[in-house]
C-alpha cells in the first residue's frame, strides 16, 4: 500500500558524506492510503483487538472518548501538537524502514505510553536485520519539520539535522540498549523465553553486534532547503556508520491531521463495523 504513495531512492546525490536515501511522493495519498495510515497509526497506540474486546458491547461514544482521552495526543497546546507530529513521524518511519529497507522493527513503542500527551523517552526507534540471528542493529533519531526554520534547543540555534545528530550522539554516550532490555523483560513475562534471551543478549553483549546510526527526517516538501544537509555534513564524523533518510511530503501538517481523523474512524469501524 505504501508504495502506491512513496518511492525510495537509495544513494541520492543530495548527500556527499553519508549513506543517504530520499523518499518522495510519486502520487498524492489516496483515501485508501490515508485509511491505511490511519489504521497503522491507531494500531501503534493500541491493538485493534484490544479496543474491540473492551468496547464492542459499549456505545460508539465510549470508544471515541477513550481514543480522545487516553490514546491519541490532544491539540490543547503546542507541546501536545508537537507530540502528535512526532508520533506520526515515528509511525511513518517504521512503515518506510520495514517496507523499503526490509528491516525488522520489534517494538511499537507508543503502546507503552502512560500519558498520551507525552513522548516516549529512549531511542526513537530500534531496528535490526530481519530473521535470525540478529547481527545488525540500527538506532534511529526521527524528526519531522513543517518549516525550514532553525530552532533553539539547549541554547543552540540550528537546523533540525543538527539537533537530531546531537541527540543521537548523546544517546551513544550512555548505555542505550533500553529498548532491547524492555523487549527481553516483555517476552519473559509472556514466557517466550527464546525471544527474551535473544534480546537480552543485546544488553549483555552489545559489542558483538554491528551498530548503525540513522537520522530520519520527514519534512514538508515545500520547506526543504539544502542548508539542513550542508550543516550536517560540516560536523565532525563522530557517528559512524551514519545513514540519513529524507522523506519529503507535500502539505505534511494537513496530512497529519487527516491521518489522525482516519485513525479514529478505523478504530470505530473495526470495533463497530457497519452492516
C-alpha contacts under 8 A as a table, 3 or more apart, distances in Angstrom:
res1	aa1	res2	aa2	distance
1	X	4	X	5.52
1	X	5	X	7.53
1	X	33	X	6.56
1	X	36	X	7.50
2	X	5	X	5.49
2	X	6	X	6.09
2	X	33	X	6.96
2	X	95	X	7.89
2	X	96	X	7.90
2	X	99	X	7.99
3	X	6	X	5.04
3	X	7	X	6.10
4	X	26	X	7.54
4	X	27	X	7.31
4	X	29	X	7.92
4	X	33	X	7.72
5	X	25	X	5.64
5	X	26	X	5.66
5	X	27	X	5.32
5	X	28	X	6.50
5	X	29	X	5.56
5	X	30	X	7.93
5	X	33	X	7.32
6	X	23	X	6.44
6	X	24	X	5.51
6	X	25	X	4.48
6	X	26	X	5.55
6	X	27	X	7.37
7	X	23	X	5.54
7	X	24	X	5.52
7	X	25	X	6.30
7	X	26	X	6.30
8	X	21	X	6.87
8	X	22	X	5.93
8	X	23	X	4.48
8	X	24	X	6.68
8	X	100	X	6.81
9	X	12	X	6.20
9	X	21	X	5.62
9	X	22	X	5.12
9	X	23	X	6.13
10	X	20	X	6.36
10	X	21	X	4.33
10	X	22	X	6.40
11	X	15	X	7.83
11	X	19	X	6.26
11	X	20	X	5.31
11	X	21	X	5.64
11	X	22	X	7.92
12	X	15	X	6.35
12	X	20	X	6.02
12	X	21	X	5.75
12	X	22	X	6.17
13	X	16	X	6.95
14	X	20	X	7.99
15	X	18	X	6.22
15	X	19	X	7.39
15	X	20	X	6.20
15	X	229	X	7.31
16	X	233	X	7.70
17	X	233	X	6.46
18	X	233	X	7.96
18	X	242	X	6.12
18	X	243	X	5.78
18	X	244	X	6.67
19	X	242	X	6.80
19	X	243	X	4.84
19	X	244	X	6.33
20	X	243	X	5.62
20	X	244	X	4.66
20	X	245	X	5.60
20	X	246	X	7.79
21	X	243	X	8.00
21	X	244	X	6.40
21	X	245	X	4.73
21	X	246	X	6.37
22	X	245	X	5.83
22	X	246	X	4.98
22	X	247	X	5.98
22	X	248	X	7.84
23	X	245	X	7.36
23	X	246	X	6.16
23	X	247	X	4.60
23	X	248	X	6.48
24	X	247	X	5.95
24	X	248	X	5.36
24	X	249	X	6.85
25	X	28	X	6.89
25	X	248	X	7.10
25	X	249	X	6.43
29	X	32	X	7.85
29	X	33	X	5.60
29	X	34	X	6.42
30	X	33	X	5.09
30	X	34	X	6.26
31	X	34	X	4.95
31	X	35	X	6.00
32	X	35	X	4.97
32	X	36	X	6.18
33	X	36	X	4.99
33	X	37	X	6.19
34	X	37	X	4.97
34	X	38	X	5.97
34	X	258	X	7.51
34	X	259	X	5.94
34	X	262	X	6.81
35	X	38	X	5.01
35	X	39	X	6.15
35	X	259	X	7.39
35	X	262	X	5.76
35	X	263	X	7.47
35	X	266	X	7.03
36	X	39	X	5.14
36	X	40	X	6.21
37	X	40	X	5.06
37	X	41	X	6.01
37	X	92	X	7.99
37	X	259	X	6.27
37	X	262	X	7.78
37	X	263	X	7.58
38	X	41	X	5.01
38	X	42	X	6.27
38	X	259	X	4.89
38	X	260	X	6.33
38	X	261	X	7.41
38	X	262	X	4.64
38	X	263	X	3.82
38	X	264	X	7.52
38	X	266	X	6.54
39	X	42	X	5.43
39	X	43	X	6.04
39	X	262	X	7.29
39	X	263	X	5.40
39	X	266	X	5.56
39	X	267	X	7.22
40	X	43	X	5.09
40	X	44	X	6.10
40	X	91	X	7.40
40	X	263	X	7.70
41	X	44	X	5.15
41	X	45	X	6.91
41	X	88	X	7.10
41	X	91	X	6.35
41	X	259	X	7.72
41	X	260	X	7.60
41	X	263	X	6.06
42	X	45	X	5.29
42	X	46	X	6.15
42	X	47	X	7.75
42	X	48	X	7.70
42	X	72	X	8.00
42	X	263	X	5.15
42	X	264	X	7.21
42	X	266	X	7.80
42	X	267	X	6.94
43	X	46	X	4.97
43	X	47	X	5.01
43	X	48	X	5.98
44	X	47	X	7.25
44	X	91	X	7.08
44	X	108	X	5.64
44	X	109	X	7.63
44	X	110	X	6.15
44	X	111	X	6.14
45	X	71	X	6.39
45	X	72	X	7.65
45	X	108	X	7.60
45	X	110	X	5.28
45	X	111	X	4.37
45	X	112	X	7.84
46	X	50	X	6.74
46	X	51	X	7.10
46	X	71	X	7.52
46	X	111	X	5.70
47	X	50	X	5.14
47	X	51	X	6.69
48	X	51	X	5.15
48	X	52	X	6.27
48	X	267	X	6.59
48	X	270	X	7.05
48	X	271	X	7.69
49	X	52	X	4.85
49	X	53	X	5.98
50	X	53	X	5.15
50	X	54	X	6.45
51	X	54	X	5.40
51	X	55	X	5.84
51	X	56	X	7.66
51	X	63	X	7.73
51	X	267	X	7.56
51	X	271	X	6.75
52	X	55	X	5.28
52	X	56	X	5.03
52	X	270	X	7.17
52	X	271	X	4.69
53	X	56	X	6.30
54	X	57	X	7.54
55	X	58	X	5.05
55	X	59	X	7.50
55	X	60	X	7.76
55	X	62	X	7.25
55	X	63	X	6.01
55	X	271	X	6.87
56	X	59	X	7.77
56	X	271	X	5.34
56	X	272	X	6.28
58	X	62	X	6.48
58	X	63	X	7.66
59	X	62	X	5.56
59	X	63	X	7.21
60	X	63	X	5.31
60	X	64	X	6.38
60	X	268	X	7.02
60	X	272	X	7.18
61	X	64	X	5.05
61	X	65	X	6.06
62	X	65	X	5.09
62	X	66	X	6.28
63	X	66	X	5.09
63	X	67	X	6.22
63	X	268	X	7.24
64	X	67	X	5.12
64	X	68	X	6.13
64	X	264	X	7.22
64	X	268	X	7.55
65	X	68	X	5.08
65	X	69	X	5.96
66	X	69	X	5.22
66	X	70	X	5.45
66	X	71	X	6.70
67	X	70	X	5.68
67	X	71	X	4.67
67	X	72	X	5.91
67	X	264	X	7.14
68	X	71	X	6.13
68	X	72	X	5.79
68	X	73	X	7.65
68	X	74	X	7.17
69	X	72	X	7.24
69	X	74	X	7.95
69	X	116	X	7.82
70	X	115	X	7.16
70	X	116	X	5.84
71	X	116	X	5.50
72	X	84	X	7.58
72	X	116	X	5.73
72	X	117	X	7.55
73	X	80	X	6.03
73	X	81	X	7.24
73	X	83	X	6.63
73	X	84	X	5.37
73	X	116	X	5.03
73	X	117	X	4.67
73	X	118	X	7.68
74	X	77	X	7.98
74	X	80	X	5.83
74	X	81	X	6.84
74	X	84	X	7.47
74	X	116	X	7.76
74	X	117	X	6.36
75	X	78	X	7.26
75	X	80	X	5.74
75	X	81	X	5.20
76	X	80	X	6.60
76	X	81	X	7.54
77	X	80	X	5.62
77	X	81	X	6.35
78	X	81	X	4.95
78	X	82	X	6.07
79	X	82	X	5.08
79	X	83	X	6.38
80	X	83	X	4.90
80	X	84	X	6.24
80	X	117	X	5.33
80	X	118	X	7.13
81	X	84	X	5.03
81	X	85	X	6.23
82	X	85	X	5.04
82	X	86	X	6.05
83	X	86	X	5.00
83	X	87	X	5.98
83	X	117	X	6.49
83	X	118	X	6.34
83	X	119	X	5.88
84	X	87	X	5.17
84	X	88	X	6.25
84	X	117	X	7.85
85	X	88	X	5.23
85	X	89	X	6.31
85	X	144	X	7.05
85	X	256	X	6.80
86	X	89	X	5.02
86	X	90	X	6.31
86	X	119	X	7.87
86	X	142	X	7.94
86	X	143	X	6.83
86	X	144	X	6.44
87	X	90	X	5.16
87	X	91	X	6.33
87	X	110	X	7.80
87	X	119	X	7.61
88	X	91	X	5.22
88	X	92	X	6.18
88	X	256	X	6.74
89	X	92	X	5.17
89	X	93	X	5.95
89	X	142	X	6.95
89	X	143	X	6.87
89	X	144	X	6.06
89	X	218	X	6.64
90	X	93	X	5.05
90	X	94	X	6.18
90	X	124	X	7.30
90	X	125	X	7.57
90	X	142	X	6.48
91	X	94	X	5.17
91	X	95	X	6.39
92	X	95	X	5.09
92	X	96	X	6.18
93	X	96	X	5.13
93	X	97	X	6.00
93	X	142	X	7.52
93	X	216	X	7.35
94	X	97	X	5.23
94	X	98	X	5.96
94	X	105	X	6.71
94	X	125	X	7.93
95	X	98	X	5.24
95	X	99	X	6.00
96	X	99	X	5.25
96	X	100	X	5.64
96	X	101	X	7.26
97	X	100	X	5.62
97	X	101	X	4.94
97	X	102	X	6.49
97	X	103	X	6.06
98	X	101	X	5.83
98	X	102	X	4.86
98	X	103	X	5.02
98	X	104	X	6.03
98	X	105	X	6.84
99	X	102	X	5.46
99	X	103	X	7.73
102	X	129	X	7.60
102	X	130	X	6.80
103	X	127	X	6.21
103	X	128	X	5.71
103	X	129	X	5.07
103	X	130	X	5.31
104	X	127	X	5.43
104	X	128	X	5.34
104	X	129	X	5.90
104	X	130	X	4.96
105	X	108	X	7.90
105	X	125	X	7.60
105	X	126	X	6.31
105	X	127	X	4.51
105	X	128	X	6.71
106	X	126	X	7.45
106	X	127	X	6.73
107	X	126	X	7.78
107	X	179	X	7.84
107	X	183	X	7.51
108	X	111	X	6.00
109	X	112	X	5.89
109	X	113	X	7.66
109	X	120	X	7.26
110	X	113	X	5.47
110	X	120	X	6.71
113	X	116	X	6.32
113	X	118	X	7.70
113	X	119	X	7.81
113	X	120	X	6.43
115	X	118	X	5.54
116	X	119	X	7.75
121	X	124	X	7.67
122	X	176	X	7.78
122	X	178	X	6.90
122	X	179	X	7.51
123	X	126	X	7.06
123	X	139	X	6.94
123	X	140	X	6.70
123	X	141	X	6.77
123	X	168	X	7.72
123	X	171	X	7.12
123	X	176	X	7.41
123	X	178	X	7.93
123	X	179	X	7.59
124	X	139	X	7.76
124	X	140	X	5.75
124	X	141	X	5.38
124	X	142	X	6.22
125	X	139	X	6.17
125	X	140	X	5.02
125	X	141	X	6.97
125	X	142	X	7.77
126	X	137	X	7.14
126	X	138	X	5.73
126	X	139	X	5.03
126	X	140	X	6.26
126	X	179	X	7.07
127	X	137	X	5.96
127	X	138	X	5.00
127	X	139	X	6.72
127	X	140	X	7.99
128	X	134	X	6.62
128	X	135	X	7.47
128	X	136	X	5.44
128	X	137	X	4.59
128	X	138	X	5.82
129	X	134	X	6.16
129	X	135	X	6.78
129	X	136	X	5.71
129	X	137	X	7.14
130	X	134	X	7.65
131	X	134	X	6.91
134	X	137	X	7.73
134	X	209	X	7.77
135	X	208	X	7.96
135	X	209	X	5.31
135	X	210	X	6.10
136	X	209	X	5.80
136	X	210	X	4.67
136	X	211	X	6.00
136	X	212	X	7.35
137	X	209	X	6.69
137	X	210	X	6.05
137	X	211	X	4.94
137	X	212	X	6.06
138	X	211	X	6.07
138	X	212	X	4.75
138	X	213	X	5.76
138	X	214	X	6.68
139	X	211	X	7.61
139	X	212	X	6.31
139	X	213	X	5.03
139	X	214	X	5.86
140	X	168	X	7.57
140	X	213	X	6.29
140	X	214	X	4.70
140	X	215	X	5.82
140	X	216	X	6.79
141	X	164	X	6.12
141	X	165	X	7.70
141	X	167	X	7.43
141	X	168	X	5.93
141	X	214	X	6.39
141	X	215	X	5.10
141	X	216	X	6.10
142	X	164	X	7.34
142	X	215	X	6.20
142	X	216	X	4.71
142	X	217	X	5.91
142	X	218	X	7.91
143	X	160	X	7.25
143	X	164	X	6.90
143	X	216	X	6.31
143	X	217	X	4.96
143	X	218	X	6.33
144	X	217	X	5.61
144	X	218	X	4.52
144	X	219	X	5.60
145	X	148	X	7.13
145	X	160	X	7.53
145	X	217	X	7.64
145	X	218	X	6.37
145	X	219	X	4.80
145	X	220	X	6.49
146	X	219	X	6.03
146	X	220	X	5.20
146	X	223	X	7.03
146	X	252	X	6.64
146	X	253	X	6.49
147	X	219	X	7.52
147	X	220	X	6.70
147	X	223	X	5.10
147	X	224	X	7.56
148	X	159	X	7.71
148	X	223	X	5.05
148	X	224	X	5.96
148	X	225	X	6.64
149	X	159	X	6.88
150	X	157	X	6.16
150	X	158	X	4.89
150	X	159	X	4.49
150	X	160	X	6.85
151	X	156	X	7.89
151	X	157	X	5.29
151	X	158	X	5.67
151	X	159	X	6.43
151	X	160	X	7.31
152	X	155	X	5.89
152	X	156	X	5.17
152	X	157	X	4.10
152	X	158	X	6.42
153	X	156	X	5.29
153	X	157	X	6.58
153	X	163	X	7.42
158	X	162	X	6.21
158	X	163	X	6.87
159	X	162	X	5.61
159	X	163	X	6.74
159	X	228	X	5.73
159	X	231	X	7.64
160	X	163	X	5.17
160	X	164	X	6.08
160	X	228	X	7.14
161	X	164	X	5.14
161	X	165	X	6.09
161	X	215	X	7.84
161	X	217	X	7.85
161	X	228	X	6.01
161	X	229	X	7.07
161	X	231	X	7.68
161	X	232	X	6.07
162	X	165	X	5.06
162	X	166	X	6.13
162	X	228	X	7.94
162	X	231	X	7.15
162	X	232	X	5.92
163	X	166	X	5.20
163	X	167	X	6.11
164	X	167	X	5.10
164	X	168	X	6.21
164	X	215	X	6.84
165	X	168	X	5.29
165	X	169	X	6.04
165	X	215	X	7.00
165	X	232	X	7.84
166	X	169	X	4.98
166	X	170	X	6.05
167	X	170	X	5.11
167	X	171	X	6.41
168	X	171	X	5.03
168	X	172	X	6.49
168	X	213	X	7.92
169	X	172	X	5.20
169	X	173	X	6.76
169	X	238	X	7.73
169	X	239	X	6.80
170	X	173	X	5.42
170	X	174	X	7.16
171	X	174	X	5.57
171	X	175	X	7.74
171	X	176	X	6.16
172	X	175	X	7.23
172	X	176	X	6.43
173	X	176	X	8.00
175	X	178	X	7.64
176	X	179	X	7.93
177	X	180	X	5.35
177	X	181	X	6.17
177	X	202	X	7.15
177	X	203	X	5.77
178	X	181	X	5.00
178	X	182	X	6.10
179	X	182	X	5.04
179	X	183	X	6.17
180	X	183	X	5.05
180	X	184	X	6.16
180	X	199	X	5.24
180	X	200	X	6.47
180	X	202	X	6.51
180	X	203	X	6.56
181	X	184	X	5.10
181	X	185	X	6.34
181	X	199	X	6.75
181	X	200	X	5.93
181	X	202	X	7.97
181	X	203	X	6.19
182	X	185	X	5.18
182	X	186	X	5.97
183	X	186	X	4.92
183	X	187	X	6.05
183	X	196	X	6.83
183	X	199	X	6.36
183	X	200	X	7.93
184	X	187	X	5.40
184	X	188	X	6.07
184	X	195	X	6.91
184	X	196	X	4.05
184	X	197	X	6.58
184	X	198	X	7.51
184	X	199	X	5.15
184	X	200	X	5.25
185	X	188	X	5.03
185	X	189	X	6.26
185	X	196	X	6.57
186	X	189	X	5.35
186	X	190	X	6.50
186	X	196	X	7.43
187	X	190	X	4.89
187	X	191	X	6.11
187	X	192	X	5.07
187	X	193	X	6.57
187	X	195	X	6.21
187	X	196	X	4.94
188	X	191	X	4.85
188	X	192	X	5.69
188	X	193	X	5.56
188	X	195	X	7.93
188	X	196	X	5.24
189	X	192	X	7.56
192	X	195	X	5.80
192	X	196	X	6.24
193	X	196	X	4.79
193	X	197	X	5.97
194	X	197	X	5.31
194	X	198	X	6.21
195	X	198	X	4.87
195	X	199	X	6.24
196	X	199	X	5.54
196	X	200	X	6.10
197	X	200	X	5.08
197	X	201	X	6.11
198	X	201	X	5.45
198	X	202	X	7.25
199	X	202	X	5.40
199	X	203	X	7.08
200	X	203	X	5.02
200	X	204	X	6.23
201	X	204	X	4.96
201	X	205	X	5.58
201	X	206	X	7.48
202	X	205	X	5.33
202	X	206	X	4.96
202	X	209	X	7.59
203	X	206	X	5.80
205	X	208	X	5.94
205	X	209	X	7.93
206	X	209	X	5.94
207	X	210	X	7.78
211	X	241	X	7.77
212	X	240	X	6.97
212	X	241	X	5.47
212	X	242	X	6.34
212	X	243	X	7.62
213	X	239	X	6.78
213	X	240	X	6.74
213	X	241	X	6.13
213	X	242	X	4.80
213	X	243	X	6.20
214	X	242	X	5.66
214	X	243	X	4.68
214	X	244	X	5.74
214	X	245	X	7.64
215	X	242	X	7.54
215	X	243	X	6.24
215	X	244	X	4.79
215	X	245	X	6.32
216	X	244	X	5.87
216	X	245	X	4.77
216	X	246	X	6.27
216	X	247	X	7.87
217	X	244	X	7.85
217	X	245	X	6.07
217	X	246	X	4.98
217	X	247	X	6.02
218	X	246	X	6.13
218	X	247	X	4.64
218	X	248	X	6.10
218	X	249	X	7.32
219	X	223	X	7.15
219	X	224	X	6.55
219	X	246	X	7.36
219	X	247	X	6.12
219	X	248	X	5.18
219	X	249	X	6.30
219	X	252	X	7.27
220	X	223	X	5.44
220	X	224	X	6.59
220	X	248	X	5.74
220	X	249	X	5.05
220	X	250	X	5.50
220	X	251	X	6.17
220	X	252	X	5.19
220	X	253	X	7.78
221	X	224	X	5.52
221	X	248	X	4.61
221	X	249	X	4.98
221	X	250	X	5.06
221	X	251	X	7.58
221	X	252	X	7.94
222	X	250	X	6.64
222	X	251	X	7.96
224	X	248	X	7.68
225	X	228	X	6.27
226	X	229	X	5.47
226	X	230	X	6.28
227	X	230	X	4.86
227	X	231	X	5.98
228	X	231	X	5.43
228	X	232	X	6.47
229	X	232	X	5.02
229	X	233	X	6.18
230	X	233	X	5.17
230	X	234	X	6.30
231	X	234	X	5.18
231	X	235	X	6.98
232	X	235	X	5.60
233	X	236	X	7.90
237	X	240	X	6.88
239	X	242	X	5.79
249	X	252	X	5.60
251	X	254	X	5.45
251	X	255	X	6.34
252	X	255	X	5.09
252	X	256	X	6.25
253	X	256	X	5.24
253	X	257	X	6.64
254	X	257	X	5.34
254	X	258	X	6.28
255	X	258	X	4.97
255	X	259	X	6.02
256	X	259	X	5.27
256	X	260	X	6.21
257	X	260	X	5.08
257	X	261	X	6.41
258	X	261	X	5.21
258	X	262	X	6.20
259	X	262	X	4.79
259	X	263	X	6.00
260	X	263	X	5.06
260	X	264	X	6.66
261	X	264	X	5.34
261	X	265	X	6.48
262	X	265	X	5.04
262	X	266	X	5.95
263	X	266	X	5.14
263	X	267	X	6.25
264	X	267	X	5.24
264	X	268	X	6.23
265	X	268	X	4.99
265	X	269	X	5.96
266	X	269	X	5.12
266	X	270	X	6.13
267	X	270	X	5.17
267	X	271	X	6.23
268	X	271	X	5.26
268	X	272	X	5.61
268	X	273	X	7.36
269	X	272	X	5.16
269	X	273	X	4.62
269	X	274	X	6.83
270	X	273	X	5.55
